[in-house]
Amino acid sequence: MVNRILEPLSRLCGVIAGVAATLMMLHILIGVILRVVFGISLLGTIAIVSDFYMVVMVFLGVFVVSFQQEQIQVDVLAEQFPPVLRRITDTIAELATLAFLAIFTIGLGTSALQKTRIHERVDAVFTHLTVWPLRWVAMAGLALATLVSLWHFSRLLINGRLPSVVREDNEETDSGEGQV
């Protein structure tokens, strides 16, 4: 059931993050072409890239990567553990991830409330850009990643392993014995 709710959200967030990455690349490309060919600077590029595109890509991307279980992991030592010890260490690692994400989400939510109250804006040379809505995008991405981590943690406690994820090529992957 959780998978049926989070999977479409993951796809949507992946598309949104992909669109943000594409727009960022086009924005930077246009800025470079204007500078090199015409000697004109595209004002506000750094502010727009860092305050808009990057926020969307990073924070929605954290959720997508968490849901698809595609985060980077280095478990050279843990691979040598017996299955029972591996499940224990994976469960502890997921609990630590859950705690970190929950604390980070609460902090971002608090910050988003404060920045919304003051209608946060940044100076982009030619104008002031409203950026407070992006605080909510960041918080939403981390809140979704926190939900995924909570789901993974509960599955580790109940089944001793993470839930399977259906990939875009309709190939179901078994996450193996407690991979985190």
N, C-alpha and C positions, 0 to 999 in steps of 0.2 A: 504494500500500500504506500509506504513512504517513497519507494522508488517511483511509483506512478505520479506522485506529486512533484518530486524533486527533478526527475528526468526532463520533463518539458521546460522547467525553469532553468535547468542547466543548459539546455540547447538554446533557449532564448538569450540567456546571459552570454553564452559563447558567441552568438551572432552579434549581439550588441558590442561586446569587447572587440570582435573582429572588425566591425564597422568603424569603431573608434580607432583601431590600429591603422586601418586603411585611410581614414580621413587624416590622421596624424602624418602618415607618410606623404600623402598628397600635399598637405599644408606645408610640410618641410621642403618637399621637392619644388613647389611653386616659389617658396621663399628663396631657395638656392638659385633657381633659374632667374628670378627677378634680380637678385643681387649680381650674379655673374654676367648675365646678358645685358641688363639695362642699368645696373648700378643702383637699383632701388632696394631699400630694405623693407621687408614686410613687418611692420610694427606689431608688437604684441604676440609674436610667435611663441616665444619662450613661456609667457604667461598662459597662453591658451593650451599649449602642449602639456605643461606641467600641472595646470589646475583643472583641465577638462579631460583630454584624451588619456593621460596616464592614470588618473584616478579611476576612470571607467575600466580601462584595461586591467589594471592591477587588482582592484578589489572585486570586480566581477569574476576575473580570472582565478582568484583564490578559491571562490566557490566552485567554479567549473572543474578545476584541477582536483579539488578535494572530492567532489562527487564522482569523478571518473577514476579516482585513485591513481592519478598520474604524477603525484608529487615525487620529487627526487628523494631517494632513500639510500642510505649507506648502511648496510647491515652485514658487513663481512664477518664480524664476530658473532652476531645473532644467528647467522646461518648454521653455525656449528652447535648451537644449543639443541638439546632434545626438545621434541614437540611441546611438552608440557611447559618447560621453562620459556620457550619461544612465545607461547600464548600469554604467559604471565608478563613478559617484558613488552609484548605488543599491546596488551591491555593497559599497562602502566604508561606507555608512550602515548596511547590514544587519550588516556585521562589527562595527561599533561597538555596535549594538544587542545583538548576540550577546554581546560581551565584557561590556557593562554588566549584562545579565540573568544571565550566568554568575557574575560576581563577586557580584552582589546575592543570588543563590540560595545560593551557598556561604556568604556571611555570614549569611543567614537560617537555613541549616542548622546552622551553628555555634551560633548563638544558640538555636535550638530545642533542640539537645542540652543546652546549659547550663541552659535554663529547665525542661527535662524533669527533669533531675537534681535540681533544687531544688523541683520541683512548684510552679512559679510560680503565685501567686494575687494578686488585687488586692482592695483594700478597697472594698466596694460599700455602705458605710454600715451596712447591716443584717447583712451576712455577708461572708465572703471568697469570691470566685469563682475557681475554677480556670481559668486561661487558657493554660497551657502547650500544650494540644492545638491551640489556634488558631495557634501559631507554626508547627506542621507544616502546617496548611492554607495559610498564607501561603507557606511554602517550596514546597509542592506546586504552587500556582498559578504561582509564578515558574519552577519547574523545567519545568512544561509549556510556559510561554511561551518558555523557553530552547530547548526541543526544537523548537518552531515556528520560532524564529529560525534555528536550525541547519538545519532543513529548507529554509527560504526562502533562506538563504545558499548552500546546496548547489545549489538549483535555479537561482539567479542565476549561479553559476559554470558549471554544466553547460549550461543553456538560454539564459542571458542574460535570463531573466524569472522572475517568481514563478509558483508553481503556481496553477491555477484553483481556485476554491472553489465548491462547490455550496451555494446559499442554501436557506433553508427552503422557499421557493416553488418549489424544484426548478429554478431558473434558474441555469445555470452562468455564472459571471462570469470573464472572462479579465482577469487583473490588468494587462494591457497590457505595454508595454515597461518592465520593471524597476521598476514602482511599488513603493515601500516604504511 
